[in-house]
């Protein structure tokens, strides 16, 4: 009995009333989910329609749902931090707890919120935009999702079991080494990110192949929609950057698990090498998440200006340039490391250079709007918010790139304000715009405009109130990651203002949740499939899209293919004769991805606690899943013509 | 694609997947290129800079053998996406290695 008690007291996180509250909430939520599923007899439905699906649209929806849940958790972390910093010498959070919260906030927001939301949008939009019936590797797509999901769960479990990581979102050694961090938190960090990282890499490969090989006939590369281009450039960056992360974290794991000395202070190790390596992934990573945002902006701006995108070729060139240049700027994250003037000068210049293609894009959007017939529904509002916010964030980035000045800005709140400005104002605003814009395509109804506008204004006003004071605080000397400050610093007023802004963004999130619920309740079905008068192929389909996407694969002869088609119809030209329907070749659902990812979770959990009796069966499970899939031959089927006809008639019935 | 019945075992790819001869040549070459470094190190045939150069040369040749004989880089039809991806990968690889050496060599903190 005593041994069980002793085990439980180290296994579960104890001591903080906030944690106990969370424990109760987690258990209650899980019980409620199980109860609802059982009561309404939905288990089979859940398994057949969602958990085993290989349909890119459903996988996309699952990505979005998971990332919104993670946004909630990361957001609560942010509000806890802002509450702690609202007044000097606050006793709300203990320093140790504060360390854990800023670590999980950073990791969750980048890796488990921004990345999956981005992958969700890839899945929801790209195959429809290029006239494909699914991604190139549907099974792999499902596996990617479940690896992300279980990686994220493994990371989140550390909250109540074993203890959270506390060495910052990039886990710099020596703090993240065994010597200074003997608990399991860092191991949760390593395994959570490693498992989901495999998924990210596979998604990158999947979408590159999809875009290069599965475009509709006639869609040359230079006729692709801009969002598809941005996904291609983002995925190219993924496949080059993520292996670096995997290797770096593997080395850190070897240090911790096997007692190696890659990044230790003694025995020839060098922690600086870790910082060097992790930013080789870390810098491209921020471009990975922001590149699709540029694509989203381009689509929305041209739709709501009712004009072709200005400077298509320069946009493509800018996207591809960023893909490559993003690999040559990493050292600007550690100018203060002391690599000498040559190194710092080189990376300062490359950092300034990479701002140029980004500036080109801003001008392209502005010129697209010039003399357009602009309307301002919510997605377009987000674009406005994005452009303003991103330009200011980009400017402060250029300020940070000046190496001598960076010695002042480094790790201060100036930096914090800068990267939140590009990640919230750039990435998050763009993804919210994309969600509102493509929502009717995915679900068949628009989101409520009024609540959407409330959410938009709360986000924007909250953002500026929260982060503008932080630029000043940074220049006043407030460094990041401090949990307490004294009355004598003079930082109190600005911090309080910043906290108010943080809570305004919290309210904005509630508005978004309300917006979604309200729109579901008072659903107004969109019968046209093209509620925004869109330009690209996805709007030519009924919403929600039938699971085979295109009954007949379209032939494309220009950019903005659907817009041109609509113009042709307006002119009264006879539509091209539709070829006869043929049976459609589709992939079958598979339960292997979720089981395999679950095995990874078990293996990861075993490694975290150094329980080989658990880790080895987990890895064996992974191997068995691979073997079983290698020997399963009936992975596809055909949809017969009469079923397609029935589906099309039902979907287009209202048109 | 849609016209074929997907029966296992039947390859429907248009691209050639090499012949027995090319696989055997590739296999022997990679064995030889593995044996040389082992011999160099275990038997002490070469020392110092010469050994490093020999090891590096074998590694690079091994890389080329894998790409040509097993990854079928030469047999790719146009557009040569695999070749482009490889070139991009090599650029990044050189950046990682040379960049790290450059940054860490002049690291004033470490010295």
Interface residues (C-beta under 8 A of the other chain):
Chain A: X212 X236 X239 X240 X244 X270 X272 X273 X276 X277 X280 X324 X327 X328 X330 X331 X337 X338 X339 X340 X342 X343 X582 X583 X584 X585 X633 X636
Chain B: X1 X2 X6 X8 X81 X85 X88 X89 X91 X92 X95 X96 X99 X100 X102 X103 X104 X106 X107 X108 X109 X110
